[in-house]
Amino acid sequence: MKTYTLAFIALLGMSVALPAKADITTKFSSSVQLTVDAAASQATRIGSTYSSSGSNVSATLGGLTAPSGSAAATMNAGTYSQTTDGSAFSFSETFNSGYAIPTGTTVSSGVVGTLPAFGSVTTTAGGVAGSLAGSVDSSHTMSLTAGGAGTSATGQFVSEITIR
């Protein structure tokens, strides 16, 4: 028993006497991001459609005349007559005119001068920078100033410690 106790004390003394060694690395970084939203428009053009239906009617059907250039399609009317005189009949003809493709749209300073009047148009206003500002100094102190509508300012500080 004495031998084991003595060996344990010797091992304990050796572990306490050994020096501890570790590498410690630290990294610090700061950043500021300023964003101003852009103006945007999305338009969906609606095409031309034609349909006709009926009973007890003879027809040379009409239809659509293909457009040229940026024009919209036009309707080509058919000719119709009642098949049996004096009998009941029904007839329906429908034409929806689509949109011509606008030409000459100009963009200045990121703003579309005129927007097309299509069937579905979604438009969002652009941001206004106003007094939007941000800075970081050498001691990682950040300064952020709010801007107008459609803006954001984000500051970030990252601290990394590595022990090996």
C-alpha positions as CSV (number, residue, x, y, z in Angstrom):
1,M,0.0,0.0,0.0
2,K,2.9,2.3,0.8
3,T,4.4,1.8,-2.6
4,Y,1.1,2.7,-4.4
5,T,0.6,5.8,-2.3
6,L,4.1,7.0,-2.9
7,A,3.9,6.4,-6.7
8,F,0.6,8.4,-6.8
9,I,2.0,11.3,-4.9
10,A,5.1,11.3,-7.3
11,L,2.8,11.4,-10.3
12,L,0.7,14.1,-8.8
13,G,3.7,16.2,-8.2
14,M,5.0,15.8,-11.7
15,S,1.7,17.0,-13.3
16,V,1.6,20.1,-11.1
17,A,5.1,20.9,-11.9
18,L,4.6,20.8,-15.8
19,P,4.0,24.3,-17.3
20,A,0.7,24.9,-19.1
21,K,0.9,26.1,-22.7
22,A,-1.9,27.6,-24.9
23,D,-2.0,29.8,-28.0
24,I,-4.7,32.5,-27.7
25,T,-5.7,34.5,-30.8
26,T,-8.3,37.3,-30.9
27,K,-9.8,39.0,-34.0
28,F,-12.1,42.0,-34.1
29,S,-13.9,43.4,-37.1
30,S,-16.6,46.1,-37.6
31,S,-18.7,47.0,-40.6
32,V,-21.4,49.3,-41.7
33,Q,-23.9,48.6,-44.5
34,L,-26.1,51.3,-46.0
35,T,-28.9,50.4,-48.4
36,V,-31.3,52.6,-50.4
37,D,-34.1,50.6,-52.2
38,A,-34.5,51.1,-55.9
39,A,-37.7,52.1,-57.6
40,A,-39.4,49.2,-59.6
41,S,-42.3,48.5,-61.8
42,Q,-43.6,45.3,-63.2
43,A,-46.3,45.3,-65.9
44,T,-48.3,42.4,-67.4
45,R,-49.6,43.1,-70.9
46,I,-53.0,41.7,-71.7
47,G,-53.4,40.2,-75.2
48,S,-56.4,40.4,-77.6
49,T,-59.1,37.7,-77.6
50,Y,-62.0,36.8,-79.9
51,S,-64.7,34.3,-79.6
52,S,-68.1,33.6,-81.2
53,S,-70.8,31.0,-80.6
54,G,-74.4,30.4,-81.7
55,S,-77.1,28.0,-82.8
56,N,-79.2,28.1,-86.0
57,V,-76.6,30.6,-87.5
58,S,-74.4,30.1,-90.6
59,A,-71.1,31.9,-90.2
60,T,-68.0,32.9,-92.0
61,L,-66.1,33.4,-88.7
62,G,-64.2,36.5,-88.0
63,G,-61.1,36.5,-85.8
64,L,-58.0,38.6,-85.0
65,T,-55.8,40.4,-87.5
66,A,-52.2,39.9,-86.5
67,P,-50.6,43.2,-85.5
68,S,-47.6,44.8,-87.1
69,G,-44.8,46.4,-85.0
70,S,-46.0,47.4,-81.6
71,A,-49.7,47.7,-82.4
72,A,-52.4,45.6,-80.7
73,A,-54.3,43.0,-82.7
74,T,-57.6,44.1,-84.3
75,M,-60.9,42.3,-84.9
76,N,-61.8,40.9,-88.3
77,A,-65.6,40.7,-88.2
78,G,-67.2,37.6,-89.8
79,T,-70.5,37.4,-91.8
80,Y,-73.5,35.7,-90.2
81,S,-77.0,34.7,-91.3
82,Q,-79.9,32.7,-89.8
83,T,-79.9,29.2,-91.0
84,T,-83.7,28.5,-90.9
85,D,-85.8,31.6,-91.4
86,G,-88.4,32.1,-88.6
87,S,-86.8,29.6,-86.2
88,A,-85.2,30.5,-82.9
89,F,-81.5,31.4,-83.0
90,S,-78.8,32.6,-80.7
91,F,-75.5,34.3,-81.4
92,S,-72.7,35.8,-79.4
93,E,-69.5,37.4,-80.5
94,T,-66.9,38.8,-78.1
95,F,-63.7,40.8,-78.8
96,N,-61.3,42.2,-76.1
97,S,-58.7,44.5,-77.4
98,G,-55.2,44.0,-76.0
99,Y,-52.6,46.7,-75.4
100,A,-50.1,48.0,-77.9
101,I,-46.5,47.9,-76.8
102,P,-45.5,51.4,-75.7
103,T,-42.4,52.9,-77.3
104,G,-40.1,55.7,-76.3
105,T,-40.1,55.0,-72.5
106,T,-37.2,56.7,-71.0
107,V,-35.4,56.1,-67.7
108,S,-33.6,59.0,-66.0
109,S,-31.8,58.8,-62.6
110,G,-33.3,55.3,-62.0
111,V,-36.9,56.6,-62.4
112,V,-39.1,55.5,-65.2
113,G,-40.6,58.6,-66.8
114,T,-44.0,57.1,-67.8
115,L,-45.5,53.8,-66.9
116,P,-47.6,51.8,-69.3
117,A,-51.3,51.5,-68.5
118,F,-51.5,47.7,-68.7
119,G,-54.0,45.4,-67.1
120,S,-51.8,44.6,-64.1
121,V,-49.0,47.1,-63.0
122,T,-47.2,46.9,-59.7
123,T,-45.0,49.8,-58.8
124,T,-42.8,50.5,-55.7
125,A,-41.3,53.8,-54.9
126,G,-37.5,54.1,-54.6
127,G,-35.9,55.0,-51.3
128,V,-34.8,58.5,-50.3
129,A,-31.3,58.6,-48.9
130,G,-31.9,61.8,-46.9
131,S,-29.4,61.9,-44.1
132,L,-28.5,58.2,-44.3
133,A,-24.9,57.8,-43.1
134,G,-22.6,55.4,-41.3
135,S,-19.0,55.2,-40.1
136,V,-16.6,53.0,-38.0
137,D,-13.5,54.4,-36.3
138,S,-10.3,52.6,-35.3
139,S,-11.7,51.7,-31.8
140,H,-14.7,50.0,-33.5
141,T,-17.1,52.7,-32.5
142,M,-20.0,52.8,-35.0
143,S,-22.2,55.8,-35.9
144,L,-25.4,55.2,-37.9
145,T,-27.8,57.9,-39.0
146,A,-31.3,57.1,-40.2
147,G,-32.3,58.0,-43.8
148,G,-35.6,58.5,-45.4
149,A,-38.2,56.0,-46.5
150,G,-36.9,52.8,-48.2
151,T,-33.5,52.9,-46.5
152,S,-31.6,50.8,-43.9
153,A,-28.4,51.2,-42.0
154,T,-26.8,48.1,-40.3
155,G,-23.8,48.1,-38.0
156,Q,-22.0,44.9,-37.0
157,F,-19.2,44.1,-34.5
158,V,-17.6,40.6,-34.6
159,S,-15.3,39.3,-31.8
160,E,-13.5,36.0,-32.3
161,I,-11.4,34.3,-29.7
162,T,-9.5,31.1,-30.5
163,I,-7.7,29.0,-27.9
164,R,-5.4,26.2,-29.0
